[in-house]
């Protein structure tokens, strides 16, 4: 009887671990499942986030770059659902830049955890943004992430509010061309910066 119970627990553990997915993104991708590299990847990070939110956590999105413009993603990523909790968005090679075009480059506003790694985040003038990265409620980890705000009226590179938290390991925050902005602005949020 004891042996059967151990086998059942082991089967549940293996099934839980197997349910986590890795989704792939590159600009040559043409898949709707994002489950492979090259043309089997999705073309946008937004597509991969939508799929990750439908899969049991924790999930990973690997964003690929192929030199030049193919590493530049003109997207504004909005992570609003707790279904994104446990998600990691990782650049699997140098040169991946997420440039927010209509909102912060990344906005996370859910109770849960999110990790961004090996990415560069920036804004465009057309976006008229206050911050490049906005975190509300989320336990956000930044591993080797470079954040840049080039807006003349930019408030911050990173803005954390509403009991969010930011743990930054390596990387940088630059305020280029801004007047009176903050590299990191926090209100009712916890910060742990190691750069």
N, C-alpha and C positions, 0 to 999 in steps of 0.2 A: 504494500500500500504506500509506503514512504517513497519507494522508487517511482511509482506512478505520479505522485504529487510533484517530485523534482522534475520529472520529464515534462509535465504540463507547464510548470513555471518556466522552464528553459524554452519551450516552444513559444510561449507568449512573449518572452524577452526577445527572441530572434525575430518574431513577426513584427514587434514594435520597432526594432532597429531597421528592419528591411523596408518599412513604410516611408522612411525619410527619403527625399529625392534630391538629386542634383540636376539643376536646369542650366542650359547653356545659351549664351547670347553672343552673336557676332553679326556684323552687318552683311555678311554673305548668307546668313541663315534664311531658310524659307519654310521651316517647320512650324506646325501649330502645337507641337508637344514639347519642344525645347529639350528633348532628352538625349541629344547627341551633339557632337562637335561639327564644325563645317556647315554644310547645308542642312544638317539635322538640328541646328540650333534655331532659336527665335531671332528675329531681327531687332527687337527692342527689349529693353529691360522691363518695361511696363507689362509686356506679354508674359514674361517669366514670373513677375510678381503675382499676376492674376492666377497663374497656374499653381504657384507655391502656396497661395492662400487657400487653395482647394485641396491641398495634400496635407496629411498629418505631419506635424512639426517634429523635429527641426529640419528645415530645408536649406539648401545652398544654391545660390545663383552664381555661376562662373561667367564673368564677362571677359570676352576675348578682344584682343587688339591685333591688327595686322599692319602696323606702321602707318604713318600719315593720318589722313582723315578718318580711316576706318576705326581708329580708337576714340573718336570724338562722338559722343552720344548727346544730341540736342533733345533732351527730355527733362521734364520736371517730375520727379518721383514722389507720389503721395502714398504713404503707408498709413491708412486710417483704421484698419480693422485689426482686432486682437488675433485674427487668424494668421497674421504675419509674424506673430511672436515666435522667437527662436530662429528667425531667418538670418542668414549671412549672405551679404552681397560682396563678392570678392573679384578683384581684377586678377586673372590668372597669369598676366604678363604686364610689363610696364607700358605706360602710354594710354591707359583708359581714363578718359575725362568725361564726367557727366556735367553738362552745361545747362543749367536751368533756363528755360526759355519763356515761361509764363507764370512761374511761381518759384519758390526756393528750389534749388537743385534737388534737395531731399527734404521732405517734411514728414515726420513721424508723429502721429497723434493718437497713440493707443497705449493701453496698459499692458506691458509685456516687454520683451527684450529684442534688440536688433543689433547686428554687428555689420559694420562696413569696413572693408580692408583693402589696402593697396590701390586706392582710388584717388583721383583728383576731382574736386567739386568746385565749380565756378558759376558765374552768372553772366548774362548778356545785358547790354544797355537797354534793349527793348523790354526786358522783363520788369524794370523799375522796382527792384526788390529792396527790402530792408535787410534781409539776412540770406546767406547762401544755404545754411543748414538750420532748420527749425525742429526742435524737439519739445513735445508736450506730452508728459506722462510716461514716456518710454525710457527704459533702461538701455541707453545707447552706448555701444563700445565702438571706438574708432581706432583701428590698428593701421598705422602708416597711411593716414589719409591727409592729403593736402587740401585745405579749404582756402578759397580766394574770393574776396568780394571787391569787385572793381567799380561798383556803383558810386558816383559822386555823393549821393545822399544815403549811402548804405549805413544801416544801424550796426550790423555785426557780421562777422564771419559765421559764428555759431551762436544761436539763440536757444536757450533752454528755459522752459517755464513749466508751471503747473505740476510740480513734483516729478518732473523728468530728471534723468541723471545722465551725465556724460563722463565716460572714462576714456581718456585719450592717451594712447600709447604710441609714441613716435609721431611723425607727420608734422604739419605746420598749419598756422592760420595767418593769412596775410590780408591786410586792408589796403588796397591800392587805389589811390585817387579819392578816398573818402575823406570827409571833413568831420572830425569829432566822433567817429564810429568806434566801436569796441571790437577787438578780436573775438572775445567771448563775452556774451551778455547772459547773465543768469538771474532769474527771479523765482524764488521758491523751488530751487533745483539744486542738486548736488553735483559738484565737479571734482574730478580726479584727473589732473593733467600731468603727463610725464612725457615731455617732448625733447 
